[in-house]
Amino acid sequence: MTFRKTVILICSLLIFAMFILPEALAENSCLDCHEKLTVFNETEKLFNDIRVKHMTRDVSCSVECHANTLDKIAKSNYEQWTKSKHALLGVTCDKCHGGDAGSGVKETAHTGIYRSSDARSSVYYRNVPETCGKCHADELKNFKNSAHFQKLEALKQAPTCNTCHVSHEFNILDIKEFHGLCNNCHNSEMRIAPSDAPDKAILALQNADKLKSEIKKAQDAITQAKKEGLDVSVARDELSKAESIRDNLPVIWHSFDLPSFEKLITDGLNAARQSQKEAGMQTAEAPSTPGFGIILSLAGFSIIYVSIIYSRRK
C-alpha cells in the first residue's frame, strides 16, 4: 500500500470513529444498559484500546498477543463484544438478537428476543446462518452449498457459524486451532466422513498461506522489473488473477469443499509463479536426479560385476 493510500485510510478511519460511529451508537439502549451491568476497569480499557488499534491493521488479538489476558478479563457477553470487530464497526446487539434498541424500557427493548434455545430466536443454532447472512451474504451463499448446511437443515447435529466464530467474539480461527475443532466431529469414533478432514483442512490453509507468499514474491519481482524498465503488463495480469483468488478464498472456504478449495489455490499458485516468470524473476532449479533407466543400468552392471568376481573365486 502506498504512503498516500495509507494516509487516506487512516483519515477515513478517524472520521468514521469521530463522527459516524458515535452518532450511530449514541442512542442504543442495548449498549447503555449492558455496559452498566459489568465493571470495565482501567486494565480492561487499556487492553481494549490496544486491541482496537491492532484490528485497524487487521491484526487479530483474539488469537495472538493478548488472548490469554483478555479471555480472563472478559466475563460477560458485553465485554466479549467490546473486543470484537463487530464493536469496532458498530454492529450492536440488536443486529443479531433483535429487539428495540431505541427503547429505554427493559420490556420494550427486549420485544421479540428469545432465548437461544428457542426455535423462534434469531440466534437459535439453525437460524444463525440466516442471521449472519444479513451482512455476510456471500459467506451464507457458499455455506448453503456445504454438507454442513445440509445436515443443519435436516435437523441433525452440524456446525453453524458460531461453531467456528464464537458468539460475541466473532474471532477468525488460527490454522493451529482447526484440527481440534474439526476433530470434534470428524474422528474415527463418531464415524463422520471424511475422518481425515482436520488434516486436509490444515493442509489447505497452509497452502493458502503459500499462495500469499508467492503473490508477495511476484509483487516484488514486478517492482524490480519496473525499475529496470521492463514491460510488466503480462506479469500484472497474472498477478491480478492470483490476487483475485487469494481475496476470494475466505468466502469460498465456507462451502467446506476442500478439493475445490485446493484446486483454486493451485490455480492461484500457478498464476503467481507465472507472474514471477513474466517479470523476469530467476527461480532456482531443482537438482537433477538420475533417471530410472540409468539407475537400472548401473544396477545391472553391478550385478554382472559381482557375478564375475564370484565365479573367479570358485
C-alpha positions as CSV (number, residue, x, y, z in Angstrom):
1,M,0.0,0.0,0.0
2,T,1.4,3.4,-1.0
3,F,2.0,6.1,1.6
4,R,-0.8,8.2,0.1
5,K,-3.3,5.4,0.3
6,T,-2.2,4.7,3.9
7,V,-2.8,8.4,4.9
8,I,-6.3,8.3,3.2
9,L,-7.2,5.1,5.0
10,I,-6.1,6.5,8.4
11,C,-8.0,9.7,7.9
12,S,-11.2,7.8,6.8
13,L,-11.0,5.7,10.0
14,L,-10.6,8.8,12.1
15,I,-13.6,10.5,10.5
16,F,-15.6,7.3,11.0
17,A,-14.6,6.9,14.6
18,M,-15.1,10.6,15.5
19,F,-18.4,11.4,13.8
20,I,-20.2,8.5,12.2
21,L,-19.8,5.7,14.8
22,P,-20.5,7.8,17.9
23,E,-23.8,9.0,16.4
24,A,-24.8,5.5,15.4
25,L,-24.2,4.2,18.9
26,A,-25.4,7.3,20.9
27,E,-29.0,6.1,21.4
28,N,-28.6,2.4,21.6
29,S,-30.2,1.2,24.8
30,C,-28.6,-2.3,24.5
31,L,-25.2,-0.7,25.0
32,D,-26.3,1.8,27.6
33,C,-27.8,-1.0,29.7
34,H,-25.4,-3.8,29.3
35,E,-22.4,-1.6,29.8
36,K,-23.7,-0.8,33.3
37,L,-24.1,-4.5,34.1
38,T,-20.3,-5.0,34.0
39,V,-17.3,-3.5,35.5
40,F,-15.0,-2.2,32.8
41,N,-11.9,-1.3,34.7
42,E,-8.8,0.6,33.6
43,T,-6.8,-2.5,32.8
44,E,-9.6,-3.7,30.5
45,K,-9.8,-0.3,28.8
46,L,-6.0,-0.4,28.2
47,F,-6.1,-3.9,26.6
48,N,-9.2,-3.0,24.6
49,D,-7.6,0.2,23.2
50,I,-4.5,-1.9,22.2
51,R,-6.8,-4.4,20.5
52,V,-8.8,-1.7,18.6
53,K,-5.5,-0.3,17.3
54,H,-4.5,-3.8,16.2
55,M,-7.8,-4.5,14.5
56,T,-7.5,-1.4,12.4
57,R,-4.4,-3.0,11.0
58,D,-6.2,-6.4,10.6
59,V,-4.2,-8.0,13.4
60,S,-6.4,-10.3,15.3
61,C,-5.7,-10.2,19.0
62,S,-8.3,-12.8,19.7
63,V,-5.7,-15.5,18.8
64,E,-2.5,-13.6,19.3
65,C,-0.6,-11.4,21.8
66,H,-3.3,-10.6,24.4
67,A,-5.5,-13.6,24.0
68,N,-5.0,-15.2,27.4
69,T,-5.2,-11.9,29.3
70,L,-8.3,-10.7,27.5
71,D,-10.0,-14.1,27.9
72,K,-9.5,-13.9,31.7
73,I,-10.8,-10.4,31.8
74,A,-13.9,-10.9,29.6
75,K,-16.6,-12.4,31.8
76,S,-19.7,-11.3,30.1
77,N,-21.2,-11.2,26.6
78,Y,-20.9,-7.4,26.6
79,E,-17.3,-7.4,27.5
80,Q,-16.6,-10.0,24.8
81,W,-18.4,-7.9,22.3
82,T,-16.4,-4.8,23.1
83,K,-13.3,-6.8,22.0
84,S,-14.8,-7.8,18.7
85,K,-14.6,-6.3,15.2
86,H,-18.4,-6.0,15.4
87,A,-17.9,-3.5,18.1
88,L,-15.3,-1.6,16.1
89,L,-17.7,-1.4,13.1
90,G,-20.8,-0.5,15.2
91,V,-22.6,-3.8,14.8
92,T,-24.6,-3.8,18.0
93,C,-26.7,-6.3,20.0
94,D,-30.0,-5.7,18.2
95,K,-28.5,-6.5,14.8
96,C,-28.3,-10.2,15.8
97,H,-30.7,-10.5,18.7
98,G,-33.5,-8.2,17.5
99,G,-35.4,-6.0,20.0
100,D,-35.9,-2.3,20.1
101,A,-32.6,-0.6,20.7
102,G,-34.3,2.8,20.8
103,S,-36.3,2.0,23.9
104,G,-35.1,2.6,27.4
105,V,-37.7,0.4,28.9
106,K,-36.4,-3.2,29.5
107,E,-39.6,-5.0,28.5
108,T,-40.0,-3.0,25.3
109,A,-36.3,-3.2,24.4
110,H,-36.5,-7.0,24.6
111,T,-39.6,-7.3,22.5
112,G,-39.1,-10.2,20.0
113,I,-36.0,-11.5,21.8
114,Y,-36.0,-15.2,22.8
115,R,-33.5,-17.4,24.5
116,S,-31.0,-19.0,22.1
117,S,-32.6,-22.4,22.8
118,D,-35.9,-21.2,21.5
119,A,-36.5,-22.1,17.8
120,R,-38.1,-18.6,17.4
121,S,-34.8,-16.9,18.3
122,S,-32.7,-15.3,15.6
123,V,-29.7,-16.9,17.3
124,Y,-31.2,-20.4,17.6
125,Y,-28.5,-22.7,16.2
126,R,-30.4,-23.4,13.0
127,N,-31.3,-19.7,12.5
128,V,-27.8,-18.4,13.0
129,P,-26.7,-18.7,9.3
130,E,-29.6,-16.5,8.1
131,T,-28.9,-14.0,10.8
132,C,-25.3,-13.8,10.0
133,G,-26.2,-13.8,6.3
134,K,-27.9,-10.4,6.6
135,C,-24.4,-8.9,6.4
136,H,-22.3,-11.8,5.2
137,A,-24.4,-12.8,2.1
138,D,-21.5,-14.3,0.1
139,E,-20.4,-16.5,3.0
140,L,-24.0,-17.6,3.5
141,K,-24.4,-18.5,-0.2
142,N,-21.3,-20.7,0.0
143,F,-22.3,-22.2,3.3
144,K,-25.6,-23.3,1.8
145,N,-23.7,-25.4,-0.7
146,S,-21.9,-27.3,2.1
147,A,-22.6,-30.6,3.6
148,H,-22.6,-28.9,7.0
149,F,-25.7,-26.8,6.0
150,Q,-27.5,-29.8,4.6
151,K,-27.2,-31.6,7.9
152,L,-28.2,-28.5,9.7
153,E,-31.4,-28.3,7.6
154,A,-32.1,-31.9,8.3
155,L,-32.3,-31.1,12.0
156,K,-29.1,-33.1,12.7
157,Q,-26.1,-32.1,14.7
158,A,-24.0,-30.0,12.5
159,P,-21.7,-26.9,12.6
160,T,-23.1,-23.5,12.2
161,C,-21.5,-20.1,12.1
162,N,-20.7,-19.7,15.8
163,T,-19.2,-23.2,15.9
164,C,-16.1,-21.6,14.5
165,H,-16.7,-17.9,15.1
166,V,-17.5,-17.8,18.8
167,S,-20.6,-15.7,19.7
168,H,-19.8,-12.2,20.8
169,E,-16.1,-12.5,20.0
170,F,-16.5,-13.5,16.3
171,N,-12.9,-14.2,16.0
172,I,-11.3,-15.9,13.0
173,L,-9.5,-19.1,13.9
174,D,-5.8,-19.6,13.6
175,I,-4.7,-22.6,11.5
176,K,-3.5,-24.5,14.5
177,E,-7.0,-24.3,16.1
178,F,-8.7,-26.1,13.2
179,H,-7.5,-29.6,13.9
180,G,-9.0,-29.8,17.4
181,L,-12.3,-28.1,16.3
182,C,-12.8,-30.2,13.2
183,N,-11.8,-33.4,15.1
184,N,-14.8,-32.9,17.4
185,C,-16.9,-34.5,14.7
186,H,-14.5,-35.9,12.1
187,N,-12.9,-38.7,14.0
188,S,-12.9,-42.5,14.0
189,E,-15.3,-42.8,17.0
190,M,-18.1,-40.6,15.6
191,R,-17.5,-42.0,12.1
192,I,-18.4,-38.8,10.4
193,A,-16.7,-38.9,7.0
194,P,-14.1,-37.9,6.0
195,S,-12.2,-38.7,9.2
196,D,-9.1,-37.1,7.7
197,A,-10.9,-33.7,7.2
198,P,-8.9,-32.0,10.0
199,D,-5.6,-32.8,8.4
200,K,-6.8,-31.9,5.0
201,A,-8.2,-28.6,6.3
202,I,-4.9,-27.6,7.8
203,L,-3.0,-28.6,4.7
204,A,-5.4,-26.5,2.6
205,L,-5.0,-23.4,4.8
206,Q,-1.2,-23.9,4.8
207,N,-1.3,-23.9,1.0
208,A,-3.4,-20.7,1.1
209,D,-0.5,-19.1,3.1
210,K,1.9,-20.3,0.4
211,L,-0.2,-18.5,-2.1
212,K,0.1,-15.3,-0.2
213,S,3.9,-15.8,-0.1
214,E,4.1,-16.4,-3.8
215,I,2.0,-13.4,-4.5
216,K,4.4,-11.3,-2.4
217,K,7.3,-12.6,-4.5
218,A,5.5,-11.7,-7.7
219,Q,4.8,-8.2,-6.4
220,D,8.5,-7.7,-5.6
221,A,9.5,-9.1,-9.0
222,I,7.3,-6.7,-10.8
223,T,8.6,-3.8,-8.8
224,Q,12.1,-4.8,-9.6
225,A,11.2,-5.3,-13.3
226,K,9.7,-1.8,-13.5
227,K,12.8,-0.3,-12.1
228,E,14.8,-2.0,-14.9
229,G,12.4,-0.6,-17.5
230,L,10.9,-3.9,-18.5
231,D,7.3,-4.5,-19.7
232,V,5.3,-5.9,-16.8
233,S,1.8,-5.9,-18.4
234,V,1.6,-9.7,-18.7
235,A,3.1,-10.2,-15.2
236,R,0.5,-7.8,-13.8
237,D,-2.3,-9.7,-15.5
238,E,-1.2,-13.0,-14.0
239,L,-0.7,-11.3,-10.6
240,S,-4.3,-9.9,-10.7
241,K,-5.6,-13.5,-11.3
242,A,-3.6,-14.7,-8.2
243,E,-4.7,-11.8,-6.1
244,S,-8.4,-12.3,-7.0
245,I,-8.2,-15.9,-6.0
246,R,-6.5,-15.0,-2.7
247,D,-9.1,-12.4,-1.9
248,N,-12.0,-14.8,-2.6
249,L,-10.6,-17.7,-0.5
250,P,-12.1,-16.7,2.8
251,V,-15.6,-16.6,1.3
252,I,-15.2,-19.8,-0.7
253,W,-13.9,-21.6,2.4
254,H,-17.4,-21.6,3.8
255,S,-18.5,-24.2,1.3
256,F,-16.1,-26.6,3.1
257,D,-15.4,-28.2,-0.3
258,L,-11.7,-29.0,0.3
259,P,-10.9,-30.5,-3.2
260,S,-12.4,-27.4,-4.9
261,F,-10.6,-25.1,-2.5
262,E,-7.3,-26.8,-3.1
263,K,-7.8,-26.6,-6.9
264,L,-8.4,-22.9,-6.6
265,I,-5.2,-22.4,-4.6
266,T,-3.3,-24.4,-7.2
267,D,-4.7,-22.1,-9.9
268,G,-3.6,-19.1,-7.8
269,L,-0.1,-20.5,-7.3
270,N,0.3,-21.2,-11.0
271,A,-0.8,-17.6,-11.8
272,A,1.6,-16.1,-9.1
273,R,4.5,-18.1,-10.4
274,Q,3.8,-17.3,-14.0
275,S,3.7,-13.6,-12.9
276,Q,7.2,-14.1,-11.4
277,K,8.4,-15.7,-14.6
278,E,7.0,-12.9,-16.8
279,A,8.6,-10.3,-14.6
280,G,12.0,-12.0,-15.1
281,M,12.4,-13.5,-11.7
282,Q,15.1,-16.2,-11.6
283,T,13.8,-19.4,-10.0
284,A,16.2,-21.9,-8.5
285,E,16.2,-25.2,-10.5
286,A,15.8,-28.3,-8.5
287,P,18.9,-30.5,-8.6
288,S,18.5,-33.2,-11.3
289,T,18.5,-36.9,-10.3
290,P,19.5,-39.9,-12.4
291,G,16.6,-41.3,-14.4
292,F,15.2,-44.7,-13.8
293,G,16.9,-46.1,-16.8
294,I,20.4,-45.0,-15.7
295,I,19.8,-46.4,-12.2
296,L,18.6,-49.7,-13.7
297,S,21.7,-49.9,-16.0
298,L,24.1,-49.3,-13.1
299,A,22.3,-51.9,-11.0
300,G,22.7,-54.4,-13.9
301,F,26.4,-53.7,-14.3
302,S,26.9,-54.1,-10.6
303,I,25.2,-57.5,-10.6
304,I,27.3,-58.7,-13.6
305,Y,30.5,-57.4,-11.9
306,V,29.7,-59.2,-8.7
307,S,28.8,-62.4,-10.6
308,I,32.2,-62.4,-12.5
309,I,34.2,-61.8,-9.3
310,Y,32.2,-64.6,-7.5
311,S,32.7,-67.1,-10.4
312,R,36.5,-66.4,-10.5
313,R,36.8,-67.1,-6.8
314,K,35.2,-70.5,-7.3
